[in-house]
């Protein structure tokens, strides 16, 4: 409790009774002071595994950036920032990423944060423009390092690491075992925390295979989705064009769904994830972009509408379900000219194709947006207060609330949305009136 932070109160704030074995092993490894590589699957709790032990190393009287977290995607940066803020440590954190205003980020960095979380391109941009001093950084986290390498961020990461002249320790995380690390990582006496072997092919995952004629494959997809219409369900396609086509067909058949791929504008991707997390969409149609690093709910089923090109991709897709001892299902849909890949090992269950199945009902939830966020000093408590006091909603009528820099989203029971809107639209929040509506 060097800086006044108590571990038991931290866990209580997070509503966690105890750290899991991987988190405990990571904590122990970090305390040695050696560089650490954490190998563990997506969704196993790696963020807390490195944040909690490093939190105790932060010094309150040191007006320097002390911890730098490098991640491959905007979504992962925002997710880690949210977890850090939930710890309520009193230390300032800044989140910087592509697509975010560099002016806004520069203002945030001008009041030196203790922790910076960001993507390689944006971090290197701010170092080059001297918006923060990297020489005070003592701890570096390369989260999802394998993914960052896969996405081609080597040059940016090498530049950043060379700028960190006072580094004491590096913590790397990966969801796949890496044969060798690049020289620029400059790891010293690396300690491995390997939980991949314990989490490989989860016994909680049921792998099912369905066969159909090519022209009936979409009908096969609807049969599978209809088995768990409340989801959450991820449908994976190999290309963004296929994802868009599948999404459109599901909409035409009455199944509201989100779509997520790299060709979309960032705000549209963000909204799709918000509505998937809060239950407005029970289905998300996506490419492999959603197979890793996203903060999404425990998925009930993964559907491989198109066969993934590699075993690694197949593993990461399936890793979105049957996590943390939960059960889940993965479906492989095969048309006439397709076959089960050799890399699909272990027991599979053949599922019978049926002619009649129940079509889809609307989700129980809808999403209301408020055109104000953190930069307007709006928080979740403000949103809850508005809904309780002005719309007379009960706890069970309100779902997930997410507050971003300039927007806030809240899930409200669909049957209450219209009455809620009519009551809160005229209202002010903290003395100001903001645009409020249903996110269509």
N, C-alpha and C positions, 0 to 999 in steps of 0.2 A: 504494500500500500504506500509506495514511495511518494506518489503525488496526490495522495488523499483519495484514490479510487479504490473502492472495496469490491472484491470479486463477487461476493454473495449478493450484494445489492444490484450489481450489474446483471447477474443471471435472473434475479427477481424481476427487474425491469423488462427483460426479454421474455419473461414467462417460461424460463427454462430451469428445470430442477438441477441438471448437471450437464457438463460437457460430454460429448460422445467420445468413444475410444480414439478416433482419429484426431479430434481436437485436443484431447489430453496429450497424445503422443507428440503432436505438433508443438504444443506449449512447452513440453519438456525439451524438445530439440532446439527451439528458439532460445531457451534459457542458457544453453551451452555457449551461445555467442558465435557458433559456427554458421556458415551458409547452409540453408536448408532447402531441400526439394520435397514438396508435398505431392504425392501421387494419389489421387482419389477421384472418384467419379463425380460428374455434375450433380449438384443437389445434395451433396453429403455434408455440407456445412463448412467448406473451406474458408469462407469469408470471416466467420467468427474465429476460426482456428488461428488465423494470423492477426486479426485485429485486436483480440483481447490481450494476448501476451505483449504486443507492442504498445498497447495503450499505457501500460505501467512504466514504459521506458520514456514516455513523453515528459518534458520538463516545463513546468508552468512559467518559469521566469525567463525562458529562452525565446527571444523574438526572432526565430528562424524557422524555415520549413524543415521539419525534423524527419517526417516520413513521406515517401513518395510511392504511390501505387500506380503502376502502369498496367493498363488493360487493353484488350483488342477492340472493344466496342463501346459505343455511347451507352447502350443499355446496361452493360455490366458496370460501367462507371457510376451511373445513377443508382444502380442497385446497391453498390458498396457504400456510396454516400448515404443512402437511406439507412443502411444498417449502422453506419458510424454515428449518424445523428440520433438514432434510437438509443444509443448507449448513454447519451446525455452526459458526456464527460466534461463539458465546459471548454474543450479545445476546439479552435476554429478549423473547419475543413472547407476546401474549395474544390469544386468539380469542374474540369475543363475537357472539352471534347469537340469533335468536328460538328459543324452545323450550329454551334452555340456562338453567341455574339462575343467576339474577341474584346470589344470595348467593355462589356459587362464583366467578362473574366478578368480583364486588367484592373478594373475597379476593385473586384474581390481580392485580387492578389496584392493590391497596394497596401491593404491592412494585413500584414503577413500571416498566413494561416500556418498552423502546426502541421497539417496534413494536406497534401494535394493528391487527388485521384484524377487520372486522366488517360486519354489515348496518346499514343506515341507522337503523332503529328502535332497535336496541340501543345503537348508538353515541350517538345523541341522548339516550336514557334515561340513560346513565351520565354524560354531560356535565351534564344537568339535575340529577342527584343528586350532582354534584361528586365522582364516584368516580375521575376523573382530570382533570388540568389540560390543556385543549386548547391553551393559549397557547404551549406549548413546541414544538408541531408545526411542523416546517419543510418537510416534504414530504408531499404528499397524492396518493394514487393513487385515481382513480375507475375501477375495473376494470369492464368491461362496462357502461359508462356508458349506452349506448343501452338495454340491458335494464333498468337501474335506473329510467330515465325511463318506459319502457314499463310497468313494474310500479307506477308511481305514487308513487315515493319523493321527489318534488320537494320537498315541504315539509320533510321530515327532512334532506335533503341541503343545502337552503338554510340551515337552522338550524346545521348542523355547520360549513359553510364560513364563516358569519359569526362563529363562535366561534374560528376559527383565525387569530388576529391577527398571528402572526409567520411566516406562510407565506412560503417562498422560491420554491417551485416546485410546479406541478401536473402530473401525468401522467395522461392519460385514455386508455382503450383502448375499442375498439368493433369489433364484427365486421361492422358496416354503416356506410356513409358517411352522416353526418348533415348535412342541409342547413344547419342553423344550431344553435348551442348556446344554451341558456337563459342569461339574464342572470346568474342566481345563480352560475353556474360561474366567472364573473369571470376568464376566461383572458386572459393578457397576452402579446401578440406570439407567437401560437401557431405552433409548428413541427409540420408533419405528417410522419409516417412512414407512407407508404401502400403496403401490400403487397397490398391487395385486388385491384388490377388484375392482379397476377401470379397470383392464386390463385382467380380467379372461377369459371368452369366448368372444373373440373380435367379435363385430358385423361386422367387415370388413372381417371376415373369412367365406368363403363358404365351407361347408363340404359336399362332394359328395361321393356317394356309387355306386360301380359297381359290378355286379355279373357275374360269368362265371363258366364254367366247369374247373376242376383242370388242365387238359391238355392244356387249352387255356388261362391260367392266364398270361403267358408271352406276348401273343398277346394282351391281355387287357392292360398290362403295356405299350406296344409300342403305342397303340391307345392314351392313356392319354399323354404320352410324346410328341407325334406328334402334339398335340393341341397347345403346346407352345415350339416348337423346339429350340427357342433361350434361353429358361429358364429365370433365373436360377431355376433349379429343383433339389430337394433332394428326393432320393428314399431310404426309410428306410427298412432294413431287420433286423431280430432278431439275426442272427448269421453271423460271418465273412464268413463262407463257402457259405452261400446263397448270400451274397453281391458279392463275387467273381464270382459265377455262373451267376448272373444277369448281372454283368458288362461285362463278356465275351460274353454273348449272344447279348447284345446291340452293342458291338464292331463288332460282326459278321454280324449284321444287318445294319452296317454303321453309328451307333451313337457313336461318340467318347465321352468318359466319364471318369471321375476320380473315384477312389475307395479309401475309407478311413475307416480303422478299426484298432483295437488295436494290431493285429498280424503283422502289417507292420513295416518295419524299419522307424525310425523317418524321415530321409531325404525324403523317398518316400511319407510319409504322408504330409510332408511340401510342396513338389512339387505339389501334388494333390490339396492342398488348394490354392496354388499360381495360378494354371491354372484354378481353378474354379472361383477365385476372378476376374481374368483378362479376363474371357470370352473365353479362349481357350477350356475349357470344359463348356458346358451349363448344364451338368448333373453330379451330384455326387452321387454315390451309396455308402451307408454307414450303419453302425450300429448306436445304440443310442449314440455312442461316439461323433457324430456330432450334437446331439440335443441341446447341451448347450456349452457356453463358447468359441465359435470359432468366429473369425473375418471373416465372410463370407458375400457376398452381400445380399441385400434384395431379398429373395426368392419368386418367383412367385407362385410356387406350391410345396406342400409336398405330396409325394405319400407313403402311408403305404402299401408296397408290402406284408409285413407280419404284422399281427395284433400284436400291442405291448402288452406285458404281463400285464402292469399296467396302470391305469388311469394317474399316474404321468408321465410315459413315453410318453403316448399319448399327454398329455398337452405340454410337452417340445418339442416334435417333431413339433407339430403344431405351437409352439411359434417361429419357425424359419421364419414364413411368417406372413403377415398381421400385421407388426410391425409399430410402430410410425405413426399410422393413415393410413397406406397404406392398400390396399386390397390384399387378397391372397386366394388361394384355397388349400384344403386338400382332398385327395382322399383315400378312404378305398377300397382296392381290395379284394373281398370275393369270394372264390371258393365254390364249392358245399357243402363241409363239414364244411364250416366256417360261422359264423354268426356275426352280429354287436354286440359288447360287451355292457353290461348293462351300463357301464360308459360313453358311447357315448350318451350324452343328447342333447336336443335341436333339431332344425330342420335340417334334412339332405335332400339332393337332389339326387334322383335316376337318374343315367345316363344310356342312352341306349348304348348297345354294337353295334358297326358298323363293317361291314365286310371289307370295303375299307377305307384306310386313307393314306395320303401322308407320304412317308418315309423321312429320314433325310438328310438334306444338311450339309456340313461341316461348322464349326464355321467361322465367319469372321476374327478371330484372331488366331495367333500362338505365341508361347513363345520362345524368344531367351534368352539364358543364357550367362553370362559373369563370368568366374571363378575368380572373385575378389569381395571383399565386404568391409564392414566397417573396418575390420582389415588391409586392404590394403589402407585405406584412400580414398575409392571410395564412392561417394554419388550419389543421383538421378540426380543432376545437371550435373555431369560428364557423366552419361549415356545419358541424353537428348542432351548434347553438341555433343557427338559422333554421335548420330543418325541424328541430324540436319546438322552438318557440313560435315560429311564424307559420309552419306548415302542419303543426300538431302531429308529427310523425312519432311512432314508437320505435324502440330499439330494433325490433325485428323488421321494420320497414326500410332500414338503412343498411346498405352493404359496404363494400370497400370504398374508402376515400383516399384519393391520391392528389397531392398538391405539388405542382411543378413551379418553375420560375414565374410564369405568367398565366398559367391555367390551372384550374382545379376540376377534378372529376369525382362524382359520387354516384354509386349505384343505389337506385331506389326501386322498390317493388313496382312492377309495371302497372298494376292496378291503381297505384297512388300517384303516378307521374303527372297526369294532367292537373289534378287538384293541387299537387305540390307546386307546380310551375305557376299556376294562377295566383297562389298565395305569396310566393317568394320573389317573383319578378319585380314587383314595385319596391321591394325592400332595399335598404342600404346595409352594407357590411363595413363596420368601423367608420361610419360616417360618409361612405362613398357608395354610389350606385354603379353596379357592374352589369354587363350583359350576361343573361342567364338563359339557357335553353336546353333542349334535348339534343344530344349528339347523334345525329342520324348517320 
